[in-house]
Amino acid sequence: MASILEIKGLEKRYASGHVALHGVDLSIEEGEILALLGPNGAGKTTLISIVCGLVMPSAGQVSVGGFDIRREYRRARALIGLVPQEIALEPFETVWNVVRFSRGLFGKGRDDAHLEDVLRSLSLWDKRDAQVRELSGGMKRRVLIAKALAHEPRILFLDEPTAGVDVELRRSMWEVVEGLRARGVTIILTTHYIEEAEEIADRIAVIAKGEILLVEDKARLMDRMGQKELRIELHEPITALPARFAEKGLELIDEGRAILFRYDTRGPRTGIASLLTDLAAEGIVLRDIATRQSSLEEIFVGLVTEEQT
């Protein structure tokens, strides 16, 4: 699949000496959903702002759909829709006028059918004649998404799109995102709800201190870096584990009613079979066992913590 966004050697240095981005390389394929994860101050918003032409880079190249963002700014920017973190809308304007005006800014001809489709997909059609000031915070954020989609972009940046949005609205927003992906729109999102990235993203990019730590297929990343836990529930609680298990890294939990065993799925052997045999030999009777895969959040925290140490 062809790349729609190419970033090479991107840097941003401020007059104060602060380096917000350092040597960022990133290639994003058309039609994929990329989750850009990183702690506060990692450079996520700076990166998005440069691609969208809001901030000038200090060095490096960015092309959108083959158009350089500096030499061919208008053509590149016309391919991008941006949903920023901050809700900045004209409070006394109607929802309909907000999205219609946004379409006109990009030189697109009038298309009321398209705007209606966008508003309906975001459950905003019934609010089309309402003034922005009359809307809830979640609805205002939906208007931002509608505004970004008004000119039919090929890339949509979602910078913390579900901040302050209730669970129901958040779920319906992701349904809209899936619909956009089905139509070939490329989605780049930042989010603090890492479970959302785990559920919806195709690839994960992790950024910290202005540098990209990794870019990898989500499933491959979780398989490569994730650990599994085996939770062993006991028929009767025990006060301590036998000494022979000290080297196995077992943890007694739930006031002695369960044992936790962590293992690496990449190893030639998990050690589960021998562990269960040894427990039986000690007369420890099992009631139930269950496994759990490490979450994307745990992997992310581990990567960022390692980078900061």
Secondary structure as a PSIPRED ss2 file (coil, helix, strand):
# PSIPRED VFORMAT (PSIPRED V4.0)

   1 M C   1.000  0.000  0.000
   2 A C   1.000  0.000  0.000
   3 S E   0.000  0.000  1.000
   4 I E   0.000  0.000  1.000
   5 L E   0.000  0.000  1.000
   6 E E   0.000  0.000  1.000
   7 I E   0.000  0.000  1.000
   8 K E   0.000  0.000  1.000
   9 G E   0.000  0.000  1.000
  10 L E   0.000  0.000  1.000
  11 E E   0.000  0.000  1.000
  12 K E   0.000  0.000  1.000
  13 R E   0.000  0.000  1.000
  14 Y C   1.000  0.000  0.000
  15 A C   1.000  0.000  0.000
  16 S C   1.000  0.000  0.000
  17 G C   1.000  0.000  0.000
  18 H C   1.000  0.000  0.000
  19 V E   0.000  0.000  1.000
  20 A E   0.000  0.000  1.000
  21 L E   0.000  0.000  1.000
  22 H E   0.000  0.000  1.000
  23 G E   0.000  0.000  1.000
  24 V E   0.000  0.000  1.000
  25 D E   0.000  0.000  1.000
  26 L E   0.000  0.000  1.000
  27 S E   0.000  0.000  1.000
  28 I E   0.000  0.000  1.000
  29 E E   0.000  0.000  1.000
  30 E C   1.000  0.000  0.000
  31 G C   1.000  0.000  0.000
  32 E C   1.000  0.000  0.000
  33 I E   0.000  0.000  1.000
  34 L E   0.000  0.000  1.000
  35 A E   0.000  0.000  1.000
  36 L E   0.000  0.000  1.000
  37 L E   0.000  0.000  1.000
  38 G C   1.000  0.000  0.000
  39 P C   1.000  0.000  0.000
  40 N C   1.000  0.000  0.000
  41 G C   1.000  0.000  0.000
  42 A C   1.000  0.000  0.000
  43 G C   1.000  0.000  0.000
  44 K H   0.000  1.000  0.000
  45 T H   0.000  1.000  0.000
  46 T H   0.000  1.000  0.000
  47 L H   0.000  1.000  0.000
  48 I H   0.000  1.000  0.000
  49 S H   0.000  1.000  0.000
  50 I H   0.000  1.000  0.000
  51 V H   0.000  1.000  0.000
  52 C C   1.000  0.000  0.000
  53 G C   1.000  0.000  0.000
  54 L C   1.000  0.000  0.000
  55 V C   1.000  0.000  0.000
  56 M C   1.000  0.000  0.000
  57 P C   1.000  0.000  0.000
  58 S C   1.000  0.000  0.000
  59 A E   0.000  0.000  1.000
  60 G E   0.000  0.000  1.000
  61 Q E   0.000  0.000  1.000
  62 V E   0.000  0.000  1.000
  63 S E   0.000  0.000  1.000
  64 V E   0.000  0.000  1.000
  65 G C   1.000  0.000  0.000
  66 G C   1.000  0.000  0.000
  67 F E   0.000  0.000  1.000
  68 D E   0.000  0.000  1.000
  69 I C   1.000  0.000  0.000
  70 R C   1.000  0.000  0.000
  71 R C   1.000  0.000  0.000
  72 E C   1.000  0.000  0.000
  73 Y H   0.000  1.000  0.000
  74 R H   0.000  1.000  0.000
  75 R H   0.000  1.000  0.000
  76 A H   0.000  1.000  0.000
  77 R H   0.000  1.000  0.000
  78 A C   1.000  0.000  0.000
  79 L C   1.000  0.000  0.000
  80 I E   0.000  0.000  1.000
  81 G E   0.000  0.000  1.000
  82 L E   0.000  0.000  1.000
  83 V E   0.000  0.000  1.000
  84 P C   1.000  0.000  0.000
  85 Q C   1.000  0.000  0.000
  86 E C   1.000  0.000  0.000
  87 I C   1.000  0.000  0.000
  88 A C   1.000  0.000  0.000
  89 L C   1.000  0.000  0.000
  90 E C   1.000  0.000  0.000
  91 P C   1.000  0.000  0.000
  92 F C   1.000  0.000  0.000
  93 E C   1.000  0.000  0.000
  94 T E   0.000  0.000  1.000
  95 V H   0.000  1.000  0.000
  96 W H   0.000  1.000  0.000
  97 N H   0.000  1.000  0.000
  98 V H   0.000  1.000  0.000
  99 V H   0.000  1.000  0.000
 100 R H   0.000  1.000  0.000
 101 F H   0.000  1.000  0.000
 102 S H   0.000  1.000  0.000
 103 R H   0.000  1.000  0.000
 104 G H   0.000  1.000  0.000
 105 L H   0.000  1.000  0.000
 106 F C   1.000  0.000  0.000
 107 G C   1.000  0.000  0.000
 108 K C   1.000  0.000  0.000
 109 G C   1.000  0.000  0.000
 110 R C   1.000  0.000  0.000
 111 D C   1.000  0.000  0.000
 112 D H   0.000  1.000  0.000
 113 A H   0.000  1.000  0.000
 114 H H   0.000  1.000  0.000
 115 L H   0.000  1.000  0.000
 116 E H   0.000  1.000  0.000
 117 D H   0.000  1.000  0.000
 118 V H   0.000  1.000  0.000
 119 L H   0.000  1.000  0.000
 120 R H   0.000  1.000  0.000
 121 S H   0.000  1.000  0.000
 122 L C   1.000  0.000  0.000
 123 S C   1.000  0.000  0.000
 124 L C   1.000  0.000  0.000
 125 W H   0.000  1.000  0.000
 126 D H   0.000  1.000  0.000
 127 K H   0.000  1.000  0.000
 128 R C   1.000  0.000  0.000
 129 D C   1.000  0.000  0.000
 130 A C   1.000  0.000  0.000
 131 Q E   0.000  0.000  1.000
 132 V H   0.000  1.000  0.000
 133 R H   0.000  1.000  0.000
 134 E H   0.000  1.000  0.000
 135 L C   1.000  0.000  0.000
 136 S C   1.000  0.000  0.000
 137 G H   0.000  1.000  0.000
 138 G H   0.000  1.000  0.000
 139 M H   0.000  1.000  0.000
 140 K H   0.000  1.000  0.000
 141 R H   0.000  1.000  0.000
 142 R H   0.000  1.000  0.000
 143 V H   0.000  1.000  0.000
 144 L H   0.000  1.000  0.000
 145 I H   0.000  1.000  0.000
 146 A H   0.000  1.000  0.000
 147 K H   0.000  1.000  0.000
 148 A H   0.000  1.000  0.000
 149 L H   0.000  1.000  0.000
 150 A C   1.000  0.000  0.000
 151 H C   1.000  0.000  0.000
 152 E C   1.000  0.000  0.000
 153 P C   1.000  0.000  0.000
 154 R C   1.000  0.000  0.000
 155 I E   0.000  0.000  1.000
 156 L E   0.000  0.000  1.000
 157 F E   0.000  0.000  1.000
 158 L E   0.000  0.000  1.000
 159 D E   0.000  0.000  1.000
 160 E C   1.000  0.000  0.000
 161 P C   1.000  0.000  0.000
 162 T C   1.000  0.000  0.000
 163 A C   1.000  0.000  0.000
 164 G C   1.000  0.000  0.000
 165 V C   1.000  0.000  0.000
 166 D C   1.000  0.000  0.000
 167 V H   0.000  1.000  0.000
 168 E H   0.000  1.000  0.000
 169 L H   0.000  1.000  0.000
 170 R H   0.000  1.000  0.000
 171 R H   0.000  1.000  0.000
 172 S H   0.000  1.000  0.000
 173 M H   0.000  1.000  0.000
 174 W H   0.000  1.000  0.000
 175 E H   0.000  1.000  0.000
 176 V H   0.000  1.000  0.000
 177 V H   0.000  1.000  0.000
 178 E H   0.000  1.000  0.000
 179 G H   0.000  1.000  0.000
 180 L H   0.000  1.000  0.000
 181 R H   0.000  1.000  0.000
 182 A H   0.000  1.000  0.000
 183 R C   1.000  0.000  0.000
 184 G C   1.000  0.000  0.000
 185 V C   1.000  0.000  0.000
 186 T E   0.000  0.000  1.000
 187 I E   0.000  0.000  1.000
 188 I E   0.000  0.000  1.000
 189 L E   0.000  0.000  1.000
 190 T E   0.000  0.000  1.000
 191 T C   1.000  0.000  0.000
 192 H C   1.000  0.000  0.000
 193 Y C   1.000  0.000  0.000
 194 I H   0.000  1.000  0.000
 195 E H   0.000  1.000  0.000
 196 E H   0.000  1.000  0.000
 197 A H   0.000  1.000  0.000
 198 E H   0.000  1.000  0.000
 199 E H   0.000  1.000  0.000
 200 I H   0.000  1.000  0.000
 201 A C   1.000  0.000  0.000
 202 D C   1.000  0.000  0.000
 203 R E   0.000  0.000  1.000
 204 I E   0.000  0.000  1.000
 205 A E   0.000  0.000  1.000
 206 V E   0.000  0.000  1.000
 207 I E   0.000  0.000  1.000
 208 A E   0.000  0.000  1.000
 209 K C   1.000  0.000  0.000
 210 G C   1.000  0.000  0.000
 211 E E   0.000  0.000  1.000
 212 I E   0.000  0.000  1.000
 213 L E   0.000  0.000  1.000
 214 L E   0.000  0.000  1.000
 215 V E   0.000  0.000  1.000
 216 E E   0.000  0.000  1.000
 217 D E   0.000  0.000  1.000
 218 K H   0.000  1.000  0.000
 219 A H   0.000  1.000  0.000
 220 R H   0.000  1.000  0.000
 221 L H   0.000  1.000  0.000
 222 M H   0.000  1.000  0.000
 223 D H   0.000  1.000  0.000
 224 R H   0.000  1.000  0.000
 225 M H   0.000  1.000  0.000
 226 G C   1.000  0.000  0.000
 227 Q E   0.000  0.000  1.000
 228 K E   0.000  0.000  1.000
 229 E E   0.000  0.000  1.000
 230 L E   0.000  0.000  1.000
 231 R E   0.000  0.000  1.000
 232 I E   0.000  0.000  1.000
 233 E E   0.000  0.000  1.000
 234 L E   0.000  0.000  1.000
 235 H C   1.000  0.000  0.000
 236 E C   1.000  0.000  0.000
 237 P C   1.000  0.000  0.000
 238 I C   1.000  0.000  0.000
 239 T C   1.000  0.000  0.000
 240 A C   1.000  0.000  0.000
 241 L C   1.000  0.000  0.000
 242 P C   1.000  0.000  0.000
 243 A H   0.000  1.000  0.000
 244 R H   0.000  1.000  0.000
 245 F H   0.000  1.000  0.000
 246 A H   0.000  1.000  0.000
 247 E H   0.000  1.000  0.000
 248 K H   0.000  1.000  0.000
 249 G C   1.000  0.000  0.000
 250 L C   1.000  0.000  0.000
 251 E E   0.000  0.000  1.000
 252 L E   0.000  0.000  1.000
 253 I E   0.000  0.000  1.000
 254 D C   1.000  0.000  0.000
 255 E C   1.000  0.000  0.000
 256 G C   1.000  0.000  0.000
 257 R C   1.000  0.000  0.000
 258 A E   0.000  0.000  1.000
 259 I E   0.000  0.000  1.000
 260 L E   0.000  0.000  1.000
 261 F E   0.000  0.000  1.000
 262 R E   0.000  0.000  1.000
 263 Y E   0.000  0.000  1.000
 264 D E   0.000  0.000  1.000
 265 T C   1.000  0.000  0.000
 266 R C   1.000  0.000  0.000
 267 G C   1.000  0.000  0.000
 268 P C   1.000  0.000  0.000
 269 R C   1.000  0.000  0.000
 270 T C   1.000  0.000  0.000
 271 G C   1.000  0.000  0.000
 272 I H   0.000  1.000  0.000
 273 A H   0.000  1.000  0.000
 274 S H   0.000  1.000  0.000
 275 L H   0.000  1.000  0.000
 276 L H   0.000  1.000  0.000
 277 T H   0.000  1.000  0.000
 278 D H   0.000  1.000  0.000
 279 L H   0.000  1.000  0.000
 280 A H   0.000  1.000  0.000
 281 A H   0.000  1.000  0.000
 282 E C   1.000  0.000  0.000
 283 G C   1.000  0.000  0.000
 284 I C   1.000  0.000  0.000
 285 V C   1.000  0.000  0.000
 286 L E   0.000  0.000  1.000
 287 R E   0.000  0.000  1.000
 288 D E   0.000  0.000  1.000
 289 I E   0.000  0.000  1.000
 290 A E   0.000  0.000  1.000
 291 T E   0.000  0.000  1.000
 292 R E   0.000  0.000  1.000
 293 Q E   0.000  0.000  1.000
 294 S C   1.000  0.000  0.000
 295 S C   1.000  0.000  0.000
 296 L H   0.000  1.000  0.000
 297 E H   0.000  1.000  0.000
 298 E H   0.000  1.000  0.000
 299 I H   0.000  1.000  0.000
 300 F H   0.000  1.000  0.000
 301 V H   0.000  1.000  0.000
 302 G H   0.000  1.000  0.000
 303 L H   0.000  1.000  0.000
 304 V H   0.000  1.000  0.000
 305 T H   0.000  1.000  0.000
 306 E H   0.000  1.000  0.000
 307 E H   0.000  1.000  0.000
 308 Q H   0.000  1.000  0.000
 309 T C   1.000  0.000  0.000
